[in-house]
Amino acid sequence: MSTSSWTGRVRAATLEKMKPEDLLPEEQPAYVASWIYIFGVLTLAALFMLIFSGLVLTVEGPAWWHTSTIGHYWNSVHLWSVELFFIFMVVHLWGKFWMAAWRGKRTATWITGVLAFGTSIITAFTGYVIQTNFDSQWISTQAKDGFNAMGIGAYFNALNTGQAILIHVALLPLVVGVIVLWHVLLVRRKGVVPPIDNDGTIARGAKK
């Protein structure tokens, strides 16, 4: 049905490309039972935990986790969430590389996954800078020299803790979140990539 409003056109285009049964599927192919397919979900779970723990750390400010046992606990939760996030993401990335996950017109899915990985590394770097300890002091001075060498030191001052905190807490998580959401929507639209030796058929009684 045609519509004259821009909201109607957006709705129609969205439903044409993203069907509800694709966004929230009830069944999956039998090969999804393999362990290699679980690391994407584990990455999302770790991302949720690191965002949640990061929000908790913002409540009392950047020095809270040095003087409070509760703050130290949540700082540890945030640290290990980041560690697990990158472990799961690297396994997921390499697993999909060896599975040639760009097959079946899934190039955009693969590219957004790589972009999410690269942006996450930059986000983690800004996290090191705002630790407010001697490690962050050394890292930020080295980063400042690197930024100056690239000619962008006037825009990104690693010694400015306030700027680093805003970039780490507000800007980069938003960028990572948008890319990850885009990646997940592409997975839902194009479907989960089958194994290379899969002939496209579904086993009897298996989900599809």
Buried (B, 14 or more C-beta within 10 A) or exposed (E): EEEEEEEEEEEEEEEEEEEEEBEEBEEBBBBBEEEBBBBBEBBBBBBEBBBBBBEBBEEBEBEBBEEEEEBEEBBEBBBBBBEBBBBBBEBBBEBBEEBEBBEEEBEBBBBBBBBBBEBBEBBBBBBBBBBBEEEBEEBBEEBBEEBBEEEEBEEBBBBBBEBBBBBBBEEBBEBBBEBBEBBBBBBBBBBBBBEEEEEEEBEEEBEE
